Amino acid sequence: MFSFSLSASDPVRIEADVGEDVLLPCIVERRDAVRLPNPTVNWQWSGRCEVVNSYYNGKNHPEHQCGRYNGRTEFSSQGLSDGNASLLLKNVTPGDFGNYTCHASLYENTPQTLQTVLLMPKKTPGRSTTFPYQP
């Protein structure tokens, strides 16, 4: 029988302007657990469940990434030992606004972390911030 547990947290709201680089946060609680030998971190955009970034077996896998994110994401495994599975999204476009989900399995005997990040346009005086964003 297969079973797993999931640890989900409240969505995080991040604001950015078109053209900016933005850090999408994903922090995994360690709780004195041992790091998995092959941690897994997958970032998805919920608009169409597109893969934004996929990390497993010790490296990023751009072959699974949706084309519109090619060359625009940076994921560093250096922070994984501290529970940091955040993703840098470069050169934000109007089509990038929406919900992102981080699925992270970093430690033994701990639930998979599920973190949702809502990327929204910065509020600018005189500009409507209705969703979806239209420049």
GIVENVEN-V310621 format. One record per backbone hydrogen bond with DSSP energy under -0.5 kcal/mol. CO is the residue of the C=O (numbers start at 1). NH is the residue of the N-H. Records with the same first field share a line. If there is no record, write none. Layout:
CO = NH ; NH
This chain:
5 = 112
6 = 8
7 = 114
12 = 14 ; 118
14 = 120
16 = 122
17 = 20
20 = 92
22 = 24 ; 89
23 = 25
24 = 87
26 = 85
30 = 33
34 = 108
36 = 39
40 = 105
41 = 55
42 = 103
43 = 52 ; 53
44 = 46 ; 101
45 = 48 ; 49 ; 50
50 = 45 ; 52
51 = 66
53 = 43
54 = 61
55 = 41
56 = 59
59 = 56
61 = 64
62 = 65
66 = 69
67 = 70
69 = 72
72 = 90
74 = 88
76 = 79
77 = 80
79 = 82 ; 84
80 = 83
83 = 28 ; 85
87 = 24 ; 89
88 = 74 ; 90
89 = 22
92 = 19
93 = 96
94 = 97
98 = 119
99 = 46
100 = 117
101 = 44 ; 103
102 = 104 ; 115
103 = 42
104 = 113
105 = 40
106 = 36
107 = 110
112 = 7
113 = 104
114 = 9
115 = 102
116 = 12
117 = 100 ; 119
118 = 14 ; 120
119 = 98
120 = 16
122 = 124
124 = 127
